[in-house]
Amino acid sequence: MHIPPFSIFSAVSELFVTAGVLYVANRAAAATSPAAKEVLSIGMKIAYACHGLLSLVAYLVFVVLGVLAYQEQKAGRWFFRDRPALTWSFLVMWVISVGSGEVIFALHYLV
């Protein structure tokens, strides 16, 4: 039986994503426990949560758009060039996601 490469990728990546979720959940539990070494303000906790959600959504949209673009390319069409508003919207979301992570880093470690 021939297994499509994307199915293999999906099966393997699901294991890595699960491991990542478990690691992050463990770290989050340790960070919010009463014995945590540092206390984060409510604002920073909200910033972390918003950044994490935005990054997750940006990544999921990236995967979906990548699959759609691949299918369009196979058909001889240009997905991103033909949809500039969608392309720019995604790029703005991605830049905000990366930028918010950098701001959080700076606020937490440099200020």
Backbone torsions as a table, in degrees:
resi	resn	phi	psi	omega
1	MET	NA	131.4	178.1
2	HIS	-86.1	125.8	177.7
3	ILE	-100.1	122.7	179.0
4	PRO	-61.6	140.6	-179.0
5	PRO	-56.2	-37.8	-179.7
6	PHE	-65.3	-32.7	177.6
7	SER	-67.7	-39.8	176.5
8	ILE	-63.9	-45.6	178.1
9	PHE	-58.2	-45.3	-179.4
10	SER	-61.9	-43.9	-178.5
11	ALA	-65.1	-43.1	-178.7
12	VAL	-71.5	-43.8	-178.8
13	SER	-64.6	-31.1	177.7
14	GLU	-61.6	-37.3	177.2
15	LEU	-65.6	-42.9	179.4
16	PHE	-67.0	-40.1	178.3
17	VAL	-63.9	-41.6	178.4
18	THR	-62.8	-44.3	177.5
19	ALA	-61.2	-41.1	178.2
20	GLY	-63.7	-42.2	179.2
21	VAL	-63.6	-43.6	178.8
22	LEU	-63.3	-41.2	178.6
23	TYR	-63.1	-47.9	-179.3
24	VAL	-64.4	-41.6	178.9
25	ALA	-61.8	-38.7	178.5
26	ASN	-66.6	-43.2	179.2
27	ARG	-66.0	-39.7	179.8
28	ALA	-65.3	-39.7	178.4
29	ALA	-64.3	-39.9	179.4
30	ALA	-68.3	-36.6	-177.9
31	ALA	-71.0	-26.0	-177.9
32	THR	-102.5	3.3	-179.9
33	SER	-73.7	158.6	179.3
34	PRO	-61.2	-23.6	-178.7
35	ALA	-91.4	12.1	-178.4
36	ALA	-61.3	143.1	-177.1
37	LYS	-70.2	-33.1	179.0
38	GLU	-131.3	149.7	-179.0
39	VAL	-107.0	128.1	177.7
40	LEU	-95.0	144.1	176.6
41	SER	-70.1	160.9	178.3
42	ILE	-58.9	-41.1	179.6
43	GLY	-59.9	-42.4	178.8
44	MET	-68.1	-37.4	177.0
45	LYS	-62.5	-41.7	177.7
46	ILE	-65.3	-41.6	178.6
47	ALA	-61.6	-44.0	177.9
48	TYR	-60.5	-44.9	-178.7
49	ALA	-64.8	-44.9	180.0
50	CYS	-64.4	-42.6	178.5
51	HIS	-62.6	-43.8	179.8
52	GLY	-62.9	-43.8	178.5
53	LEU	-65.3	-43.4	179.3
54	LEU	-63.7	-41.4	178.7
55	SER	-64.3	-39.8	177.9
56	LEU	-64.4	-46.6	179.3
57	VAL	-62.7	-43.0	179.6
58	ALA	-61.2	-41.6	179.5
59	TYR	-65.9	-44.3	179.6
60	LEU	-63.2	-41.9	177.0
61	VAL	-63.4	-39.9	177.4
62	PHE	-58.4	-44.8	179.6
63	VAL	-63.8	-46.5	-179.6
64	VAL	-62.2	-47.2	-179.9
65	LEU	-64.0	-36.2	177.3
66	GLY	-62.5	-43.1	178.3
67	VAL	-65.1	-45.2	178.8
68	LEU	-62.6	-42.2	179.3
69	ALA	-64.3	-38.8	178.3
70	TYR	-62.8	-44.4	179.3
71	GLN	-64.7	-40.6	178.3
72	GLU	-65.9	-40.3	-179.7
73	GLN	-63.6	-39.1	177.2
74	LYS	-61.7	-29.6	179.4
75	ALA	-89.2	3.4	177.7
76	GLY	83.4	17.3	179.4
77	ARG	-113.5	158.8	-178.8
78	TRP	-108.5	104.0	-173.9
79	PHE	-62.0	-53.0	-173.6
80	PHE	-75.0	-38.3	179.1
81	ARG	-65.7	-34.4	-179.6
82	ASP	-80.3	-10.3	-179.0
83	ARG	-131.7	68.7	-175.7
84	PRO	-63.7	-35.9	180.0
85	ALA	-64.4	-43.6	177.9
86	LEU	-64.2	-43.3	-179.5
87	THR	-61.5	-49.3	-179.4
88	TRP	-66.8	-36.9	177.4
89	SER	-61.8	-44.5	178.4
90	PHE	-63.9	-43.9	-179.5
91	LEU	-62.4	-39.3	177.3
92	VAL	-64.1	-43.1	178.2
93	MET	-61.5	-41.4	-179.4
94	TRP	-65.3	-43.3	179.7
95	VAL	-65.0	-40.3	176.6
96	ILE	-63.3	-40.7	179.2
97	SER	-61.9	-48.9	179.6
98	VAL	-66.6	-44.3	-179.6
99	GLY	-61.8	-40.3	179.2
100	SER	-65.0	-35.6	176.6
101	GLY	-64.6	-40.4	178.6
102	GLU	-67.6	-40.3	178.2
103	VAL	-63.9	-44.0	178.3
104	ILE	-60.9	-44.3	177.8
105	PHE	-57.7	-48.8	-178.5
106	ALA	-62.6	-45.0	180.0
107	LEU	-63.9	-37.0	-176.3
108	HIS	-78.6	-41.1	-171.7
109	TYR	-107.8	-21.3	-173.5
110	LEU	-109.8	-15.7	-178.3
111	VAL	-105.2	NA	NA
